[in-house]
């Protein structure tokens, strides 16, 4: 993960472009901060149907 340089009291940017699967633990570790009350993430998949109609092609989003 590429990390930007932070100035005193400023938030760091964490940016990565990859074809690899994301590793949730690495992401959480990169943004963890004792000043933060929580880290919120979402993991999801695409459905095989839309309003009871089959989905013709499969897509993966990361």
Secondary structure, 3 states (H helix, E strand, C coil): CEECCCCCCCCCCEECCCCCCCCHHHHHHHHCCCCCCCCCCCCCCCCCEECCEECCCCCCCC
